[in-house]
Structure formats: C-alpha cells, structure tokens
Amino acid sequence: MTNQPDLPSLIAAAAAQRKLRPRDDLAEPDWHFWELRNLNMHRVAGLLQADRQFAEVSELEAEIRGAIARNFKRAWWRGLAYGIVVEGAPTSWTPDDLKSMVDIYENSKGVLQWVILTAREEPSAIGVHTWMESYLSPVYRAVLDGLRASGYRLTTAIKGKDGLLKFLTGVSAARGVAFPDFRDEQPGN
C-alpha cells in the first residue's frame, strides 16, 4: 500500500538534520529550497514540483541549473553544492539517463551532487548520487528512506569516477597515501 508522502515536509525534515533552512523568500515558481550558507560552505537542497513532463534529460538539467543560478551564487572562496528532488509525471528514464546530470568535479557554477526523480502515479523514484560522500549525502538517503517507507519502488545508482580520478585513487592506494577525497564511498541505498 502506498502512502503518498508530503515531499516538502519530507525534504524539510531531512534538510533540517544538516542545518539547512527553508528559503521561503525566493520567488521561483514550482520550487522549494533549503539552504546552509556560512563562511566556507554553501549547500542547497531543492524540490521541483513540475507541472510538465520533460521530454529530454537535458531539458530537466537546464531547468535545475537555471533555477540554481538565478537564486544562489557561488563565491570564489566557498563552493556551491546541491541536491534536487523532482516530483513529476512518470517517465521511462533510467538511472543511466540521470547520471549525465550529476557532477563528479567542483565547477564554477555549482556541483549537482545528487538528483531524485519521483513519480506519484507509479509510485516510484530514481536516485543518482555522485561517487563521493558529501555533506548533503544524509539528505539524499533520508529522502529515499522516506519514499521507501511510503511504499515507493526505488532504483538508485552511483555516478562513478572518471579515468583521471580512478588513476589518482590507484596511485594514492599504491603509495599508501590516504587522500580522503578519493575514498570509494557508497552514499546510495
């Protein structure tokens, strides 16, 4: 039996555990945001309650990155990282389709660390997380746990390291050097 979750409340509870606060002052249609910004960290969790179905993953990615860019600015001394839950119509997309959206490197526009696509009608969710454990990883897991408890069928995946990161991980392991950034963490469920 499926018990439809209140996604804003589910995400708010998960985000509050990581000290993210709601940003009710932003006028972005169809969006809810939670934010933590201090001297050296800027983290955002978002919920897009889409009224339309996106034909291509690139359209959804453009919507997400555009909303983040309009509302949050990355500072040179403090990176911006975020995770997004999308509530929308059922889709035939797979985790491999969504992997193209998730970043594995820091970049100048902000790092999309994870995305969860939900479909109420089925009820199902697809979650994709970057290869590295991050500050927002517990939010990702808590949202997935809440969806699972509500009867959602979950499919999750990790976007792995590229060739350069695999090489650096191998070199650091061979030399007995433990770089925490190169650990193989499994943040997904």
KOLLO-493779 format. One record per residue (C-alpha): x, y, z; residue in three letters. Coordinates in steps of 0.05 Angstrom, whole numbers, padded with zeros to 5 digits, always signed. Each point is the difference from the previous one (the first is absolute). Example, Ala and Ser with C-alpha at 12.3 -4.5 7.8 and 13.67 -1.06 7.14 Angstrom:
2
+00246-00090+00156ALA+00027+00069-00013SER
//
This chain:
189
+00000+00000+00000MET+00027+00068-00019THR-00006+00058+00047ASN+00013+00063-00040GLN+00054+00040+00035PRO-00002+00075+00010ASP+00065+00013-00038LEU+00012+00071+00026PRO-00006-00025+00072SER+00042-00062-00014LEU+00056+00041-00030ILE-00006+00055+00053ALA+00010-00052+00055ALA+00060-00031-00035ALA+00031+00068-00015ALA-00010+00025+00072ALA+00044-00058+00024GLN+00057+00032-00039ARG-00019+00071+00023LYS-00029+00023-00066LEU-00056+00051+00009ARG-00059+00013-00046PRO+00006+00057-00049ARG-00072+00024-00004ASP+00023+00068-00025ASP+00017-00024-00070LEU-00051+00011-00055ALA+00016-00060-00044GLU-00064-00032-00026PRO-00008-00075+00015ASP+00062-00001+00045TRP+00015-00008+00074HIS+00071+00011+00026PHE+00038-00014+00064TRP+00068+00032+00010GLU+00061+00000+00045LEU+00050+00056-00013ARG+00058+00018+00045ASN+00071+00025-00009LEU+00026-00063-00034ASN-00061-00041-00021MET-00060+00012-00045HIS-00049-00057-00006ARG-00070-00003-00029VAL-00055-00052-00004ALA-00056+00013-00049GLY-00067-00028-00019LEU-00029+00012-00070LEU-00074-00017-00003GLN-00005-00002-00076ALA-00067+00011-00034ASP+00028-00026-00064ARG+00039-00060-00023GLN+00069+00011-00028PHE+00011-00032-00068ALA+00076-00003+00008GLU+00046-00005+00060VAL+00037+00061-00026SER-00065+00041+00007GLU-00006-00020+00073LEU+00073+00014+00012GLU-00007+00070-00031ALA-00060+00014+00045GLU+00038-00022+00063ILE+00065+00036-00016ARG-00038+00062-00022GLY-00040+00004+00065ALA+00063-00010+00042ILE+00038+00054-00040ALA-00057+00050+00008ARG-00006-00009+00075ASN+00069-00020+00027PHE+00069+00028-00014LYS+00065-00039+00006ARG+00055+00040+00034ALA+00073-00009-00019TRP+00017-00020+00072TRP-00060-00045+00011ARG-00026-00051-00049GLY-00074-00012-00012LEU-00027-00071+00002ALA-00072-00023-00005TYR-00048-00058-00005GLY-00068+00002-00033ILE-00064-00040+00005VAL-00046+00004-00060VAL-00073-00019+00007GLU-00030-00012-00068GLY-00037-00044-00047ALA+00022-00071-00012PRO+00058-00008-00047THR+00038-00055-00035SER+00067+00029+00021TRP+00051-00046+00034THR+00055+00015+00050PRO+00049+00001-00058ASP-00040+00056-00032ASP+00003+00041+00064LEU+00075-00012+00011LYS+00015+00052-00053SER-00027+00054+00046MET+00041-00017+00062VAL+00069+00032+00006ASP+00063-00035+00023ILE+00044+00063+00004TYR-00004+00068+00032GLU-00018+00052-00053ASN-00012+00074-00005SER-00076-00005-00002LYS-00013-00046+00059GLY+00002-00076+00008VAL-00063-00041-00010LEU+00017-00057+00049GLN-00065-00039-00006TRP-00068-00001-00032VAL-00063-00039+00017ILE-00056-00005-00051LEU-00067-00021+00029THR-00065-00021-00033ALA-00062-00002+00045ARG-00043-00039-00048GLU+00045-00062-00003GLU+00025+00014+00059PRO+00074-00004-00013SER+00064+00039+00007ALA+00067+00000-00034ILE+00060+00027+00039GLY+00070+00014-00026VAL+00057+00023+00046HIS+00071+00020-00016THR+00055-00049+00019TRP+00023+00039+00061MET-00033+00005+00068GLU-00018+00074+00011SER-00033+00046+00050TYR-00067-00009-00035LEU+00004-00077-00005SER-00041-00010+00064PRO-00055+00042-00030VAL+00000-00044-00062TYR-00004-00063+00042ARG-00055+00028+00046ALA-00043+00020-00059VAL+00008-00069-00031LEU-00016-00033+00067ASP-00063+00042+00006GLY-00022-00019-00070LEU+00014-00073+00014ARG-00041+00004+00065ALA-00057+00029-00041SER+00000-00060-00047GLY+00039+00028-00058TYR+00041-00047-00043ARG+00071+00027-00001LEU+00055-00006-00052THR+00066+00031+00018THR+00069+00007-00031ALA+00067+00032+00012ILE+00034+00042-00052LYS+00071-00027+00004GLY+00067+00031-00008LYS+00028+00017-00068ASP+00067-00026-00025GLY+00041+00055+00034LEU-00030-00011+00068LEU+00007-00076-00007LYS+00074+00010-00016PHE+00011+00047+00059LEU-00036-00048+00047THR+00045-00057-00024GLY+00063+00041+00008VAL-00019+00023+00070SER-00017-00071+00021ALA+00065-00029-00030ALA+00041+00051+00038ARG-00037-00011+00065GLY-00025+00071+00000VAL-00072+00009+00023ALA-00030+00060-00034PHE-00070+00006+00031PRO-00027+00031-00064ASP+00016-00064-00039PHE-00035-00049+00046ARG-00049-00047-00033ASP-00063+00016+00040GLU-00068-00029-00017GLN-00050+00055+00019PRO-00060-00031-00035GLY-00047-00054+00025ASN
//
